[in-house]
Amino acid sequence: MILTIDKTTTEKDLHLWLDKVRTKRKAVSKARMAKYFGILPDIGDGLQIQKQLRNEWD
């Protein structure tokens, strides 16, 4: 991203740009983390399911 600052750029413009960058980075960060953390739909207790799958004598 390139920000061009010339004589007509105001402090308000810089604050708006900074807010835009912050919200964009926050959204990208959430999207990256979403693939590692989340909720599986209606599977019940995940730990109990893992125990059943890993217990060969059950």
C-alpha positions as a Markdown table, in Angstrom:
| # | Residue | x | y | z |
|---|---|---|---|---|
| 1 | Met | 0.0 | 0.0 | 0.0 |
| 2 | Ile | 1.4 | 3.4 | -1.0 |
| 3 | Leu | 0.3 | 6.6 | 0.8 |
| 4 | Thr | 1.1 | 9.8 | -1.0 |
| 5 | Ile | 1.5 | 12.7 | 1.2 |
| 6 | Asp | 1.6 | 16.1 | -0.4 |
| 7 | Lys | 0.9 | 19.7 | 0.7 |
| 8 | Thr | -2.9 | 19.2 | 0.6 |
| 9 | Thr | -2.9 | 16.2 | 2.9 |
| 10 | Thr | -4.4 | 17.0 | 6.2 |
| 11 | Glu | -4.1 | 15.5 | 9.7 |
| 12 | Lys | -7.7 | 14.2 | 9.3 |
| 13 | Asp | -6.8 | 12.4 | 6.1 |
| 14 | Leu | -3.9 | 10.7 | 7.9 |
| 15 | His | -6.1 | 9.6 | 10.8 |
| 16 | Leu | -8.7 | 8.2 | 8.4 |
| 17 | Trp | -5.9 | 6.3 | 6.6 |
| 18 | Leu | -4.6 | 4.9 | 9.9 |
| 19 | Asp | -8.1 | 3.7 | 10.9 |
| 20 | Lys | -8.5 | 2.1 | 7.6 |
| 21 | Val | -5.2 | 0.2 | 7.9 |
| 22 | Arg | -6.0 | -0.9 | 11.4 |
| 23 | Thr | -9.4 | -2.3 | 10.6 |
| 24 | Lys | -8.0 | -4.1 | 7.5 |
| 25 | Arg | -5.2 | -5.7 | 9.5 |
| 26 | Lys | -7.6 | -6.7 | 12.2 |
| 27 | Ala | -9.8 | -8.4 | 9.7 |
| 28 | Val | -6.9 | -10.2 | 8.0 |
| 29 | Ser | -5.6 | -11.3 | 11.3 |
| 30 | Lys | -9.0 | -12.8 | 12.3 |
| 31 | Ala | -9.2 | -14.6 | 9.0 |
| 32 | Arg | -5.8 | -16.1 | 9.4 |
| 33 | Met | -6.6 | -17.4 | 12.9 |
| 34 | Ala | -10.0 | -18.7 | 11.9 |
| 35 | Lys | -8.4 | -21.7 | 10.2 |
| 36 | Tyr | -6.8 | -22.7 | 13.4 |
| 37 | Phe | -9.5 | -22.0 | 15.9 |
| 38 | Gly | -13.3 | -22.5 | 15.6 |
| 39 | Ile | -16.4 | -24.4 | 16.5 |
| 40 | Leu | -17.5 | -27.5 | 14.8 |
| 41 | Pro | -21.2 | -27.6 | 14.2 |
| 42 | Asp | -23.3 | -29.9 | 16.6 |
| 43 | Ile | -20.7 | -32.6 | 17.3 |
| 44 | Gly | -21.2 | -32.6 | 21.0 |
| 45 | Asp | -18.3 | -32.9 | 23.4 |
| 46 | Gly | -15.1 | -33.0 | 21.3 |
| 47 | Leu | -13.0 | -34.5 | 24.0 |
| 48 | Gln | -15.5 | -37.4 | 24.5 |
| 49 | Ile | -15.5 | -38.0 | 20.7 |
| 50 | Gln | -11.7 | -38.1 | 20.7 |
| 51 | Lys | -11.6 | -40.6 | 23.5 |
| 52 | Gln | -14.1 | -42.9 | 21.7 |
| 53 | Leu | -12.1 | -42.7 | 18.5 |
| 54 | Arg | -8.8 | -43.4 | 20.2 |
| 55 | Asn | -10.0 | -46.1 | 22.5 |
| 56 | Glu | -9.4 | -49.3 | 20.6 |
| 57 | Trp | -11.2 | -51.5 | 23.3 |
| 58 | Asp | -14.4 | -49.5 | 23.4 |
